[in-house]
Amino acid sequence: MKIIMYSKLDCPLCVKGKKVLEELAEEFPLEIKEVDIYKDDELLEKYQIMIPVVEIDKEEVEFGIIHKDVIRKRLLEKSRDKIVE
Protein backbone atom coordinates (compact mmCIF):
# COMPACT_ATOMS: atom_id res chain seq x y z
CA MET A 1 0.00 0.00 0.00
CA LYS A 2 1.28 3.47 -0.82
CA ILE A 3 1.58 6.01 1.96
CA ILE A 4 2.71 9.60 1.57
CA MET A 5 3.72 11.58 4.63
CA TYR A 6 3.87 15.32 4.05
CA SER A 7 6.44 16.88 6.36
CA LYS A 8 9.26 19.41 6.66
CA LEU A 9 12.75 19.58 8.12
CA ASP A 10 13.19 20.09 11.86
CA CYS A 11 9.65 18.93 12.68
CA PRO A 12 9.44 16.84 15.88
CA LEU A 13 5.88 15.69 15.09
CA CYS A 14 7.07 14.55 11.66
CA VAL A 15 9.85 12.47 13.23
CA LYS A 16 7.33 10.83 15.57
CA GLY A 17 4.87 10.28 12.70
CA LYS A 18 7.53 8.64 10.56
CA LYS A 19 8.42 6.31 13.43
CA VAL A 20 4.76 5.26 13.69
CA LEU A 21 4.68 4.51 9.95
CA GLU A 22 7.93 2.54 10.14
CA GLU A 23 6.50 0.46 12.99
CA LEU A 24 3.35 -0.22 10.96
CA ALA A 25 5.51 -1.23 7.99
CA GLU A 26 6.49 -4.27 10.08
CA GLU A 27 2.80 -5.32 10.09
CA PHE A 28 1.71 -4.22 6.60
CA PRO A 29 3.38 -4.16 3.17
CA LEU A 30 3.85 -0.39 2.95
CA GLU A 31 5.58 1.84 0.45
CA ILE A 32 6.29 5.02 2.42
CA LYS A 33 7.23 8.24 0.66
CA GLU A 34 8.09 11.37 2.62
CA VAL A 35 7.44 14.69 0.87
CA ASP A 36 8.88 18.00 2.10
CA ILE A 37 6.12 20.60 1.72
CA TYR A 38 8.72 23.38 1.47
CA LYS A 39 9.78 22.05 -1.94
CA ASP A 40 6.33 22.65 -3.47
CA ASP A 41 4.44 25.94 -3.10
CA GLU A 42 1.01 24.29 -3.49
CA LEU A 43 1.75 21.73 -0.78
CA LEU A 44 3.15 24.44 1.48
CA GLU A 45 -0.02 26.49 1.10
CA LYS A 46 -2.24 23.46 1.63
CA TYR A 47 -0.47 21.84 4.60
CA GLN A 48 1.64 24.53 6.29
CA ILE A 49 0.16 24.20 9.80
CA MET A 50 -1.22 20.66 9.44
CA ILE A 51 1.98 18.64 9.10
CA PRO A 52 2.68 15.87 9.33
CA VAL A 53 -0.12 14.66 7.07
CA VAL A 54 -0.50 10.96 6.28
CA GLU A 55 -2.14 10.06 2.99
CA ILE A 56 -3.07 6.46 2.15
CA ASP A 57 -4.04 5.70 -1.44
CA LYS A 58 -4.69 9.41 -2.06
CA GLU A 59 -6.89 9.82 1.05
CA GLU A 60 -5.79 12.11 3.89
CA VAL A 61 -6.13 9.89 6.93
CA GLU A 62 -4.39 11.71 9.79
CA PHE A 63 -2.54 14.96 10.48
CA GLY A 64 -0.74 16.67 13.35
CA ILE A 65 -0.21 14.04 16.00
CA ILE A 66 -0.16 10.70 14.18
CA HIS A 67 -1.92 7.92 16.10
CA LYS A 68 -0.82 4.39 15.35
CA ASP A 69 -4.26 2.89 16.05
CA VAL A 70 -5.97 5.30 13.63
CA ILE A 71 -3.53 4.49 10.81
CA ARG A 72 -3.66 0.74 11.57
CA LYS A 73 -7.48 0.78 11.44
CA ARG A 74 -7.46 2.53 8.06
CA LEU A 75 -4.81 0.14 6.71
CA LEU A 76 -6.94 -2.82 7.79
CA GLU A 77 -9.99 -1.28 6.09
CA LYS A 78 -8.01 -0.66 2.90
CA SER A 79 -6.67 -4.23 2.99
CA ARG A 80 -10.20 -5.62 3.29
CA ASP A 81 -11.39 -3.38 0.45
CA LYS A 82 -8.67 -4.77 -1.83
CA ILE A 83 -9.60 -8.35 -0.97
CA VAL A 84 -13.26 -7.69 -1.83
CA GLU A 85 -12.33 -6.17 -5.21
C-alpha positions, -999 to +999 in steps of 0.1 A: +000+000+000+013+035-008+016+060+020+027+096+016+037+116+046+039+153+040+064+169+064+093+194+067+127+196+081+132+201+119+097+189+127+094+168+159+059+157+151+071+145+117+098+125+132+073+108+156+049+103+127+075+086+106+084+063+134+048+053+137+047+045+099+079+025+101+065+005+130+033-002+110+055-012+080+065-043+101+028-053+101+017-042+066+034-042+032+039-004+029+056+018+005+063+050+024+072+082+007+081+114+026+074+147+009+089+180+021+061+206+017+087+234+015+098+220-019+063+226-035+044+259-031+010+243-035+018+217-008+031+244+015+000+265+011-022+235+016-005+218+046+016+245+063+002+242+098-012+207+094+020+186+091+027+159+093-001+147+071-005+110+063-021+101+030-031+065+022-040+057-014-047+094-021-069+098+010-058+121+039-061+099+069-044+117+098-025+150+105-007+167+133-002+140+160-002+107+142-019+079+161-008+044+154-043+029+161-060+053+136-035+045+108-037+007+116-075+008+114-075+025+081-048+001+067-069-028+078-100-013+061-080-007+029-067-042+030-102-056+033-114-034+005-087-048-018-096-083-010-133-077-018-123-062-052 
